[in-house]
Amino acid sequence: MKKTLIICTVFCMLSLCAGSSRAALIFEDNFDSYTAGIPWVAEGPWTIFDGSVDLIGIGTSWDLLTGNGLYLDMDGSTYDAGLITTGPIALAPGDYTLSFDIAGNQRGGGVDSVYVRVGGGSLYGNLFSVAQDIPFTLETVSFTVTTATSATISFEGIGGDNVGVLVDNVALNSVENIIPAPGAVLLGSIGIGIVGWLRRRRIV
């Protein structure tokens, strides 16, 4: 019984010693506060630099995935897929995650693609391709900033058939790695010592 209690105590102290991380929200947008449009006249932090993007969903004739509010169709209604970009976002050195929901076009248009970039691709860039019948799926990517900078988040639709990848719920988080306090490290060291002592007693 005593050995069991000691071992439980050791594991508790070791858990205090383990490092962890937490996220701090820097940017977030679900597009629900904007006015739907086909094509969309970008609002808030967003600017459309090329082609067109539609803002569809709830309250429109194109609520393709109900229950998700408003969301972007990256291949707008001008037969020219759009490039949409935020304004510059200040980023300190450190680790970051960018998350977003993407879905297929839901209109039988085959596979569509969107290019996702941070800092114009200097910090992160990747092409995501989605079959037409895929529902909203969370994507989370990571990147590291080595020098303080300002960077944009951009989504560029690929194609020109008026049906494209759907995008929603864009969020940027900084990731803070938590280093154990000296006291926790000391407790962990004591715990390791107790484990060694128990092993020696068992051998003897």
TORMIDREN-99962 format. One record per residue: residue number from 0; residue in three letters; x, y, z of N, C-alpha, C in turn. Coordinates in pm, 1 decimal, padded with zeros to 6 digits. Layout:
REC resi resn      nc1      nc2      nc3     cac1     cac2     cac3      cc1      cc2      cc3
REC  NUM  ALA        X        Y        Z        X        Y        Z        X        Y        Z
...
***
This chain:
REC resi resn      nc1      nc2      nc3     cac1     cac2     cac3      cc1      cc2      cc3
REC    0  MET  00082.4 -00119.9  00000.0  00000.0  00000.0  00000.0  00086.5  00125.8  00000.0
REC    1  LYS  00190.8  00122.6  00087.4  00279.1  00238.4  00095.2  00350.9  00259.8 -00036.7
REC    2  LYS  00395.5  00148.4 -00097.9  00465.4  00160.7 -00225.8  00373.9  00221.7 -00331.2
REC    3  THR  00247.6  00181.3 -00329.7  00152.0  00234.5 -00427.7  00134.9  00383.8 -00410.8
REC    4  LEU  00121.5  00430.0 -00285.5  00106.1  00573.1 -00258.7  00229.2  00650.2 -00302.7
REC    5  ILE  00347.6  00593.2 -00275.2  00471.7  00660.6 -00313.2  00480.6  00673.6 -00464.1
REC    6  ILE  00447.4  00566.8 -00535.6  00454.8  00570.1 -00681.3  00356.8  00671.2 -00738.7
REC    7  CYS  00236.8  00678.7 -00684.6  00138.4  00777.5 -00731.1  00189.0  00919.0 -00709.5
REC    8  THR  00250.3  00940.5 -00592.5  00306.6  01072.4 -00562.8  00415.9  01109.3 -00661.5
REC    9  VAL  00500.0  01011.0 -00692.0  00608.5  01034.3 -00788.1  00553.3  01076.8 -00922.6
REC   10  PHE  00452.8  01006.5 -00971.7  00397.6  01040.5 -01102.1  00334.0  01178.8 -01102.3
REC   11  CYS  00271.6  01217.5 -00993.5  00214.1  01352.2 -00983.6  00322.5  01457.8 -00992.9
REC   12  MET  00436.6  01433.7 -00921.8  00545.2  01531.1 -00924.0  00609.9  01538.5 -01061.1
REC   13  LEU  00620.9  01422.8 -01127.5  00679.5  01421.5 -01260.4  00591.9  01495.1 -01360.4
REC   14  SER  00460.5  01488.8 -01343.0  00371.4  01559.3 -01434.7  00386.9  01709.6 -01421.9
REC   15  LEU  00421.4  01756.1 -01300.0  00447.4  01899.0 -01280.5  00571.0  01943.1 -01357.0
REC   16  CYS  00662.9  01852.0 -01373.2  00790.0  01883.5 -01435.8  00780.5  01888.9 -01588.1
REC   17  ALA  00678.1  01822.9 -01643.4  00668.0  01815.6 -01788.4  00633.4  01951.1 -01846.3
REC   18  GLY  00698.4  01989.3 -01957.1  00668.5  02115.0 -02024.6  00536.5  02105.0 -02099.9
REC   19  SER  00476.0  02218.2 -02131.5  00351.3  02221.6 -02204.9  00348.0  02347.2 -02290.6
REC   20  SER  00240.3  02364.7 -02364.0  00227.3  02482.6 -02447.6  00083.4  02532.0 -02442.5
REC   21  ARG  00065.4  02658.9 -02474.6 -00069.8  02714.8 -02480.7 -00075.0  02813.4 -02595.6
REC   22  ALA -00195.2  02835.1 -02648.8 -00211.9  02919.3 -02765.6 -00275.9  03052.0 -02726.5
REC   23  ALA -00233.5  03158.3 -02794.4 -00291.2  03291.0 -02774.2 -00346.7  03337.5 -02908.8
REC   24  LEU -00475.3  03369.7 -02911.2 -00541.5  03408.8 -03035.4 -00493.9  03546.3 -03081.3
REC   25  ILE -00453.0  03554.2 -03207.1 -00406.4  03680.4 -03265.6 -00506.7  03734.9 -03366.0
REC   26  PHE -00565.2  03645.5 -03446.0 -00659.5  03687.2 -03550.4 -00765.1  03579.0 -03564.9
REC   27  GLU -00890.1  03623.3 -03588.2 -00999.6  03527.8 -03605.7 -01108.6  03591.3 -03690.7
REC   28  ASP -01165.4  03515.0 -03783.5 -01276.6  03565.5 -03864.1 -01358.6  03448.1 -03916.1
REC   29  ASN -01491.2  03454.2 -03894.3 -01580.8  03350.7 -03947.6 -01673.0  03406.0 -04055.7
REC   30  PHE -01654.4  03533.0 -04094.8 -01723.7  03598.9 -04205.0 -01871.6  03624.8 -04178.3
REC   31  ASP -01922.0  03588.8 -04059.9 -02064.9  03600.2 -04033.5 -02112.8  03744.1 -04014.4
REC   32  SER -02021.9  03836.2 -03986.7 -02063.0  03974.8 -03961.3 -02069.0  04058.9 -04088.5
REC   33  TYR -02040.7  03996.9 -04202.8 -02035.7  04071.0 -04328.2 -02164.4  04053.6 -04408.5
REC   34  THR -02175.5  04130.1 -04516.4 -02290.8  04121.6 -04605.3 -02259.9  04025.9 -04719.1
REC   35  ALA -02343.9  03924.3 -04734.8 -02322.5  03826.0 -04841.0 -02323.8  03895.1 -04976.6
REC   36  GLY -02249.9  03836.6 -05071.9 -02245.5  03894.7 -05205.0 -02194.5  03798.2 -05308.5
REC   37  ILE -02252.8  03809.0 -05431.1 -02211.3  03726.1 -05543.9 -02190.4  03818.9 -05663.6
REC   38  PRO -02067.5  03865.7 -05686.6 -01946.6  03843.4 -05605.5 -01950.4  03929.3 -05479.2
REC   39  TRP -01861.0  03898.1 -05386.6 -01853.3  03967.2 -05258.9 -01765.5  04091.0 -05270.2
REC   40  VAL -01813.2  04200.3 -05210.5 -01731.0  04320.1 -05193.7 -01664.9  04306.9 -05057.3
REC   41  ALA -01537.6  04276.6 -05055.9 -01467.1  04240.5 -04931.7 -01482.8  04348.2 -04825.3
REC   42  GLU -01495.3  04301.1 -04700.1 -01510.4  04389.7 -04584.3 -01407.5  04353.8 -04478.4
REC   43  GLY -01409.6  04432.3 -04369.9 -01322.2  04404.7 -04257.0 -01176.1  04411.6 -04298.1
REC   44  PRO -01096.5  04313.4 -04255.6 -00953.2  04317.0 -04284.0 -00917.3  04264.8 -04423.1
REC   45  TRP -01018.2  04223.8 -04500.4 -00992.4  04152.0 -04625.7 -00993.3  04243.0 -04746.9
REC   46  THR -00907.4  04211.0 -04843.3 -00904.3  04278.0 -04973.3 -00893.8  04170.9 -05081.5
REC   47  ILE -00970.9  04187.3 -05188.8 -00962.3  04096.7 -05302.4 -00871.4  04161.4 -05406.5
REC   48  PHE -00759.4  04095.8 -05435.8 -00659.9  04152.1 -05525.8 -00671.7  04100.5 -05668.2
REC   49  ASP -00738.0  03988.4 -05688.0 -00746.1  03931.9 -05821.7 -00869.7  03844.3 -05830.4
REC   50  GLY -00934.7  03844.7 -05945.0 -01051.8  03760.7 -05963.3 -01166.5  03801.8 -05872.3
REC   51  SER -01251.6  03705.2 -05839.5 -01365.8  03733.1 -05752.1 -01389.5  03617.9 -05655.7
REC   52  VAL -01449.8  03653.0 -05544.0 -01484.9  03558.9 -05437.6 -01630.4  03584.1 -05402.2
REC   53  ASP -01708.0  03478.8 -05381.3 -01846.3  03492.3 -05336.8 -01854.4  03466.6 -05186.9
REC   54  LEU -01939.6  03542.9 -05117.6 -01970.4  03515.8 -04976.7 -02112.0  03462.5 -04974.2
REC   55  ILE -02125.4  03332.4 -04945.6 -02253.4  03263.5 -04953.1 -02282.4  03195.5 -04818.9
REC   56  GLY -02397.3  03127.8 -04812.7 -02434.5  03057.9 -04690.1 -02569.1  03103.2 -04640.4
REC   57  ILE -02584.7  03110.5 -04510.2 -02712.3  03139.5 -04446.9 -02773.2  03269.1 -04501.1
REC   58  GLY -02903.3  03263.6 -04532.2 -02973.7  03379.9 -04582.6 -02958.5  03402.5 -04731.6
REC   59  THR -02881.3  03316.4 -04799.6 -02863.5  03329.6 -04944.0 -02925.5  03209.0 -05014.7
REC   60  SER -02928.1  03214.4 -05147.5 -02979.1  03101.2 -05225.5 -02876.4  02990.0 -05236.2
REC   61  TRP -02758.7  03010.4 -05179.7 -02649.1  02915.8 -05192.9 -02596.7  02874.2 -05055.9
REC   62  ASP -02688.8  02827.4 -04968.9 -02647.5  02774.9 -04838.0 -02617.8  02626.6 -04856.8
REC   63  LEU -02499.7  02599.5 -04907.0 -02463.4  02464.2 -04950.0 -02434.7  02370.3 -04833.1
REC   64  LEU -02387.3  02426.4 -04721.0 -02358.6  02348.0 -04601.0 -02423.4  02420.2 -04483.3
REC   65  THR -02548.6  02387.5 -04457.9 -02625.5  02460.5 -04357.1 -02563.0  02445.3 -04219.0
REC   66  GLY -02585.5  02547.2 -04136.9 -02534.2  02545.0 -04000.6 -02395.4  02603.0 -03987.2
REC   67  ASN -02342.1  02662.8 -04093.8 -02206.9  02717.5 -04090.0 -02203.8  02868.6 -04113.9
REC   68  GLY -02318.1  02933.6 -04102.4 -02319.1  03078.2 -04121.0 -02281.9  03114.7 -04263.5
REC   69  LEU -02202.3  03220.9 -04276.7 -02152.5  03263.4 -04406.7 -02011.6  03210.6 -04428.7
REC   70  TYR -01978.0  03184.9 -04553.5 -01845.6  03130.9 -04586.1 -01810.5  03170.0 -04729.2
REC   71  LEU -01681.8  03159.3 -04762.3 -01632.4  03201.0 -04892.5 -01638.7  03088.9 -04994.4
REC   72  ASP -01675.7  03124.9 -05117.6 -01655.5  03039.8 -05234.8 -01539.6  03103.9 -05311.0
REC   73  MET -01425.6  03034.1 -05314.8 -01303.8  03094.8 -05366.6 -01300.8  03110.8 -05518.7
REC   74  ASP -01396.4  03050.6 -05589.8 -01406.5  03070.6 -05734.6 -01536.8  03144.4 -05759.8
REC   75  GLY -01529.1  03277.1 -05757.3 -01648.2  03361.0 -05762.5 -01723.7  03352.4 -05892.8
REC   76  SER -01824.0  03440.0 -05906.7 -01920.0  03428.2 -06016.1 -01878.1  03505.5 -06141.0
REC   77  THR -01747.4  03525.3 -06161.0 -01699.2  03594.9 -06280.9 -01609.3  03504.9 -06365.4
REC   78  TYR -01610.8  03375.1 -06337.0 -01524.8  03278.5 -06406.8 -01376.9  03314.0 -06391.3
REC   79  ASP -01343.6  03364.7 -06274.5 -01203.9  03401.5 -06244.3 -01184.1  03385.9 -06094.4
REC   80  ALA -01120.6  03276.3 -06051.6 -01101.9  03249.6 -05908.0 -01028.3  03364.5 -05841.0
REC   81  GLY -01058.7  03386.5 -05713.8 -01010.5  03505.7 -05644.6 -00890.3  03483.4 -05554.8
REC   82  LEU -00821.0  03593.4 -05530.0 -00712.8  03600.3 -05431.5 -00755.6  03700.0 -05325.8
REC   83  ILE -00773.7  03653.3 -05203.1 -00819.1  03737.8 -05094.1 -00714.2  03739.6 -04983.7
REC   84  THR -00687.7  03858.8 -04930.3 -00575.5  03876.0 -04838.0 -00615.6  03967.1 -04722.5
REC   85  THR -00566.9  03935.8 -04603.4 -00585.5  04026.0 -04489.3 -00488.3  04142.9 -04500.4
REC   86  GLY -00509.0  04241.7 -04414.5 -00407.6  04344.1 -04397.2 -00291.3  04286.5 -04318.2
REC   87  PRO -00181.2  04361.8 -04306.2 -00064.8  04312.0 -04231.8 -00098.4  04286.3 -04084.5
REC   88  ILE -00047.0  04175.7 -04032.7 -00064.3  04137.9 -03892.5  00074.0  04132.0 -03828.3
REC   89  ALA  00093.1  04202.8 -03717.5  00223.7  04205.1 -03650.4  00252.3  04071.4 -03584.7
REC   90  LEU  00369.5  04017.2 -03612.3  00409.6  03887.4 -03557.5  00546.2  03900.4 -03491.4
REC   91  ALA  00553.8  03863.1 -03364.1  00681.2  03858.6 -03292.1  00749.5  03725.4 -03321.8
REC   92  PRO  00878.5  03715.4 -03297.2  00945.5  03585.6 -03315.3  00878.8  03477.2 -03230.4
REC   93  GLY  00862.9  03359.8 -03286.5  00800.1  03249.9 -03213.5  00730.2  03153.3 -03307.3
REC   94  ASP  00656.3  03060.1 -03248.0  00583.6  02957.6 -03322.3  00436.5  02995.1 -03333.9
REC   95  TYR  00376.7  02961.6 -03447.6  00238.3  02999.6 -03475.6  00163.8  02884.0 -03540.6
REC   96  THR  00031.2  02885.7 -03525.6 -00055.4  02794.3 -03599.5 -00161.2  02876.3 -03672.2
REC   97  LEU -00188.1  02837.3 -03795.3 -00297.6  02893.7 -03874.0 -00399.4  02782.6 -03894.6
REC   98  SER -00524.9  02808.3 -03860.2 -00629.5  02708.7 -03880.0 -00741.5  02767.8 -03965.0
REC   99  PHE -00809.2  02680.5 -04038.5 -00920.1  02723.0 -04123.4 -01000.2  02599.3 -04160.6
REC  100  ASP -01127.2  02620.7 -04192.5 -01213.0  02512.8 -04240.9 -01222.0  02523.4 -04392.8
REC  101  ILE -01204.3  02411.4 -04462.6 -01224.8  02409.2 -04607.1 -01318.3  02294.8 -04643.1
REC  102  ALA -01393.5  02315.4 -04752.4 -01487.5  02214.4 -04800.4 -01486.1  02214.3 -04951.8
REC  103  GLY -01535.3  02102.9 -05010.4 -01550.2  02096.4 -05154.5 -01660.5  02189.1 -05202.4
REC  104  ASN -01670.9  02206.4 -05332.9 -01766.0  02304.6 -05387.1 -01911.9  02266.0 -05368.5
REC  105  GLN -01940.9  02136.5 -05342.2 -02076.7  02085.8 -05315.9 -02170.1  02097.8 -05436.4
REC  106  ARG -02112.8  02115.4 -05556.5 -02196.3  02134.8 -05676.1 -02150.0  02048.9 -05793.1
REC  107  GLY -02082.5  01938.2 -05762.8 -02044.3  01846.3 -05867.9 -01933.1  01895.1 -05957.4
REC  108  GLY -01853.0  01987.9 -05906.9 -01748.7  02048.2 -05989.3 -01615.2  01977.9 -05982.8
REC  109  GLY -01612.1  01854.4 -05934.9 -01486.3  01781.4 -05927.8 -01397.5  01829.8 -05815.0
REC  110  VAL -01266.9  01817.7 -05834.5 -01169.3  01858.7 -05733.4 -01130.6  02005.0 -05755.9
REC  111  ASP -01133.5  02083.7 -05647.7 -01091.9  02224.0 -05653.0 -00976.4  02245.8 -05557.0
REC  112  SER -00902.9  02354.7 -05578.3 -00784.1  02381.1 -05497.6 -00780.6  02526.7 -05452.0
REC  113  VAL -00712.1  02547.1 -05339.5 -00686.8  02681.8 -05288.6 -00544.4  02686.3 -05235.8
REC  114  TYR -00475.1  02793.6 -05268.5 -00339.0  02812.3 -05218.9 -00345.6  02899.8 -05094.9
REC  115  VAL -00289.8  02851.3 -04984.7 -00291.1  02923.4 -04856.6 -00149.7  02972.2 -04827.9
REC  116  ARG -00136.6  03101.0 -04797.9 -00005.4  03158.4 -04772.5 -00009.2  03248.6 -04649.5
REC  117  VAL  00104.2  03254.8 -04580.7  00127.0  03354.0 -04475.4  00252.7  03430.7 -04514.7
REC  118  GLY  00242.2  03563.4 -04513.2  00356.5  03644.3 -04554.2  00389.1  03626.3 -04701.1
REC  119  GLY  00285.5  03610.9 -04783.9  00307.8  03592.3 -04925.2  00376.3  03462.1 -04960.7
REC  120  GLY  00383.1  03370.7 -04865.8  00448.3  03242.2 -04887.2  00585.3  03232.8 -04823.8
REC  121  SER  00636.1  03345.6 -04771.9  00769.8  03342.5 -04710.5  00768.5  03271.7 -04575.9
REC  122  LEU  00655.8  03275.8 -04504.4  00644.1  03207.8 -04375.4  00574.6  03073.2 -04388.3
REC  123  TYR  00477.2  03066.4 -04477.9  00407.5  02940.4 -04501.7  00338.2  02949.0 -04637.0
REC  124  GLY  00334.0  02837.5 -04707.9  00259.6  02829.7 -04832.1  00233.5  02685.7 -04869.3
REC  125  ASN  00107.5  02656.2 -04905.7  00075.2  02518.7 -04944.3 -00055.0  02517.4 -05023.3
REC  126  LEU -00063.9  02424.0 -05117.2 -00184.0  02406.7 -05198.6 -00270.4  02296.7 -05137.4
REC  127  PHE -00398.0  02325.7 -05115.5 -00494.2  02229.4 -05062.1 -00596.2  02197.1 -05171.1
REC  128  SER -00614.1  02069.5 -05198.7 -00710.8  02025.3 -05298.9 -00820.4  01944.2 -05230.5
REC  129  VAL -00946.1  01969.7 -05269.9 -01060.8  01910.3 -05201.2 -01160.6  01857.6 -05303.9
REC  130  ALA -01204.6  01733.8 -05286.3 -01309.6  01678.6 -05371.4 -01441.4  01751.4 -05346.2
REC  131  GLN -01528.3  01753.0 -05445.8 -01647.5  01837.9 -05440.8 -01743.0  01805.1 -05326.8
REC  132  ASP -01746.1  01680.7 -05279.4 -01845.7  01639.7 -05179.5 -01792.7  01639.0 -05036.3
REC  133  ILE -01671.4  01688.8 -05014.4 -01614.0  01689.5 -04879.4 -01675.7  01802.7 -04797.7
REC  134  PRO -01728.5  01775.0 -04677.0 -01783.0  01881.5 -04591.1 -01670.8  01962.4 -04528.5
REC  135  PHE -01708.2  02064.5 -04453.9 -01606.7  02146.7 -04389.8 -01516.7  02060.1 -04301.7
REC  136  THR -01386.7  02076.3 -04321.8 -01286.4  02000.5 -04248.7 -01181.8  02096.8 -04195.1
REC  137  LEU -01147.7  02082.0 -04068.0 -01049.9  02170.7 -04005.2 -00909.2  02136.0 -04051.9
REC  138  GLU -00836.6  02236.9 -04096.4 -00695.1  02223.8 -04130.5 -00615.4  02313.9 -04036.2
REC  139  THR -00506.1  02262.3 -03981.0 -00419.0  02340.2 -03893.5 -00275.0  02323.2 -03938.9
REC  140  VAL -00207.9  02434.1 -03964.3 -00069.3  02430.0 -04010.7  00016.2  02512.2 -03915.1
REC  141  SER  00145.8  02483.8 -03912.5  00238.1  02550.8 -03820.7  00349.8  02619.3 -03898.6
REC  142  PHE  00399.0  02727.9 -03841.9  00515.0  02794.7 -03898.7  00585.8  02872.1 -03788.4
REC  143  THR  00708.8  02912.3 -03816.0  00791.3  02981.7 -03717.6  00837.0  03116.3 -03773.2
REC  144  VAL  00830.8  03216.9 -03688.7  00880.9  03350.3 -03722.7  01012.6  03369.5 -03648.4
REC  145  THR  01118.7  03399.9 -03720.5  01251.0  03416.3 -03658.1  01283.3  03562.1 -03627.3
REC  146  THR  01222.5  03653.7 -03700.7  01246.1  03796.7 -03680.7  01112.5  03868.9 -03681.6
REC  147  ALA  01093.2  03963.7 -03591.6  00967.5  04037.8 -03584.5  00931.6  04094.2 -03722.3
REC  148  THR  00805.6  04075.4 -03760.2  00763.5  04116.0 -03894.3  00613.9  04141.1 -03895.6
REC  149  SER  00563.5  04190.3 -04008.6  00420.6  04198.7 -04034.0  00390.2  04111.9 -04154.6
REC  150  ALA  00285.4  04032.2 -04146.0  00255.8  03937.5 -04253.3  00106.0  03932.1 -04278.6
REC  151  THR  00070.2  03900.7 -04402.0 -00069.5  03883.5 -04439.6 -00104.6  03734.6 -04443.5
REC  152  ILE -00234.7  03705.6 -04434.0 -00288.3  03571.6 -04457.6 -00366.7  03578.8 -04587.5
REC  153  SER -00339.9  03488.1 -04679.4 -00409.6  03494.7 -04807.8 -00458.8  03357.3 -04850.9
REC  154  PHE -00570.7  03359.1 -04923.2 -00629.8  03240.6 -04984.0 -00650.2  03271.0 -05131.9
REC  155  GLU -00596.2  03185.1 -05217.1 -00607.2  03205.0 -05361.0 -00674.3  03083.9 -05425.0
REC  156  GLY -00793.1  03105.7 -05478.8 -00861.9  02998.6 -05547.4 -00794.5  02966.8 -05679.8
REC  157  ILE -00799.6  02839.5 -05717.1 -00742.1  02795.0 -05843.5 -00855.7  02745.5 -05932.2
REC  158  GLY -00870.7  02803.9 -06050.6 -00975.7  02760.1 -06141.2 -01050.2  02877.1 -06202.6
REC  159  GLY -01159.4  02846.1 -06267.8 -01236.9  02950.1 -06333.3 -01369.2  02898.0 -06384.9
REC  160  ASP -01437.0  02812.4 -06305.3 -01564.6  02756.0 -06348.6 -01681.2  02797.2 -06259.0
REC  161  ASN -01656.9  02899.9 -06175.6 -01761.4  02955.2 -06087.4 -01794.1  02870.2 -05965.7
REC  162  VAL -01728.5  02757.4 -05945.5 -01747.7  02679.8 -05823.3 -01609.4  02643.6 -05769.3
REC  163  GLY -01585.5  02677.7 -05644.6 -01453.2  02656.2 -05589.1 -01455.3  02603.9 -05447.0
REC  164  VAL -01338.0  02594.5 -05388.9 -01323.0  02553.2 -05249.8 -01396.6  02652.3 -05159.6
REC  165  LEU -01464.2  02600.2 -05058.5 -01530.7  02683.9 -04958.0 -01437.4  02700.7 -04839.1
REC  166  VAL -01430.5  02822.7 -04784.8 -01339.3  02854.8 -04675.0 -01416.4  02923.4 -04563.1
REC  167  ASP -01386.8  02888.3 -04438.8 -01453.5  02948.1 -04323.2 -01361.4  02940.6 -04201.4
REC  168  ASN -01394.5  03017.6 -04099.3 -01333.0  03008.1 -03965.6 -01179.7  03013.6 -03968.8
REC  169  VAL -01128.5  03127.2 -04010.8 -00984.3  03147.9 -04018.0 -00934.5  03198.3 -03882.6
REC  170  ALA -00829.1  03137.2 -03830.4 -00775.9  03178.9 -03699.7 -00624.1  03163.9 -03699.4
REC  171  LEU -00557.9  03262.8 -03639.8 -00412.4  03261.3 -03623.5 -00380.9  03267.9 -03474.9
REC  172  ASN -00298.1  03174.5 -03427.5 -00260.4  03168.3 -03285.9 -00109.6  03165.1 -03270.9
REC  173  SER -00060.4  03231.8 -03167.6  00079.3  03212.6 -03129.8  00085.7  03098.3 -03030.5
REC  174  VAL  00193.6  03023.2 -03035.0  00209.7  02907.2 -02947.3  00319.9  02936.6 -02848.3
REC  175  GLU  00283.4  02940.4 -02721.3  00379.6  02970.0 -02614.4  00420.4  02840.4 -02545.9
REC  176  ASN  00547.4  02809.4 -02551.1  00598.9  02692.2 -02480.7  00626.6  02728.1 -02335.7
REC  177  ILE  00568.0  02653.4 -02244.2  00579.8  02681.7 -02101.3  00692.3  02596.8 -02042.8
REC  178  ILE  00791.4  02663.2 -01985.0  00904.8  02593.5 -01923.5  00872.6  02569.5 -01776.0
REC  179  PRO  00892.7  02449.4 -01725.1  00861.7  02421.5 -01584.7  00938.3  02514.5 -01490.5
REC  180  ALA  00870.4  02556.1 -01384.6  00935.8  02639.6 -01285.0  01044.8  02560.3 -01213.2
REC  181  PRO  01148.4  02629.7 -01159.6  01255.9  02557.7 -01089.6  01205.1  02465.4 -00980.7
REC  182  GLY  01099.9  02507.2 -00910.9  01044.8  02422.8 -00805.2  00990.7  02292.9 -00859.4
REC  183  ALA  00926.8  02299.8 -00978.3  00873.4  02178.5 -01038.8  00986.4  02085.2 -01080.8
REC  184  VAL  01092.8  02143.6 -01133.9  01208.4  02061.9 -01172.1  01266.5  01991.5 -01050.8
REC  185  LEU  01275.6  02062.6 -00936.5  01328.3  02002.4 -00814.5  01240.1  01887.9 -00769.1
REC  186  LEU  01107.5  01907.7 -00772.7  01016.7  01800.8 -00733.4  01032.9  01679.8 -00824.2
REC  187  GLY  01050.4  01707.6 -00954.6  01070.7  01597.7 -01047.5  01196.9  01520.2 -01016.5
REC  188  SER  01303.5  01590.3 -00979.3  01429.3  01524.2 -00945.3  01413.2  01436.9 -00821.8
REC  189  ILE  01339.6  01489.4 -00723.8  01313.9  01410.8 -00602.7  01235.5  01285.1 -00638.1
REC  190  GLY  01135.6  01301.9 -00727.6  01054.3  01187.7 -00768.0  01137.5  01080.1 -00835.1
REC  191  ILE  01228.7  01121.8 -00921.8  01316.8  01025.6 -00988.5  01403.0  00953.2 -00886.6
REC  192  GLY  01449.5  01024.9 -00786.6  01529.2  00962.6 -00681.6  01451.4  00858.6 -00605.0
REC  193  ILE  01324.0  00886.4 -00578.4  01240.9  00790.3 -00505.8  01221.6  00663.7 -00588.1
REC  194  VAL  01199.3  00682.8 -00721.2  01184.8  00565.9 -00807.2  01309.5  00478.9 -00801.6
REC  195  GLY  01428.0  00542.0 -00804.6  01553.0  00466.7 -00796.5  01566.5  00393.9 -00664.6
REC  196  TRP  01525.5  00460.8 -00556.1  01533.3  00398.6 -00423.8  01443.2  00275.5 -00416.6
REC  197  LEU  01322.1  00286.1 -00473.9  01230.9  00172.4 -00472.4  01289.1  00054.8 -00550.5
REC  198  ARG  01351.7  00085.1 -00663.6  01411.5 -00022.0 -00743.0  01524.2 -00091.0 -00667.6
REC  199  ARG  01607.8 -00012.7 -00597.3  01717.8 -00072.2 -00520.4  01664.1 -00162.0 -00410.8
REC  200  ARG  01559.4 -00118.2 -00340.8  01501.6 -00200.8 -00234.1  01446.9 -00331.8 -00289.9
REC  201  ARG  01386.3 -00322.7 -00410.7  01330.3 -00443.8 -00469.5  01440.5 -00542.9 -00504.2
REC  202  ILE  01551.8 -00492.5 -00554.0  01665.1 -00579.2 -00588.5  01723.7 -00645.1 -00463.8
REC  203  VAL  01739.9 -00566.4 -00357.7  01795.7 -00618.3 -00233.4  01696.6 -00719.4 -00172.9
***
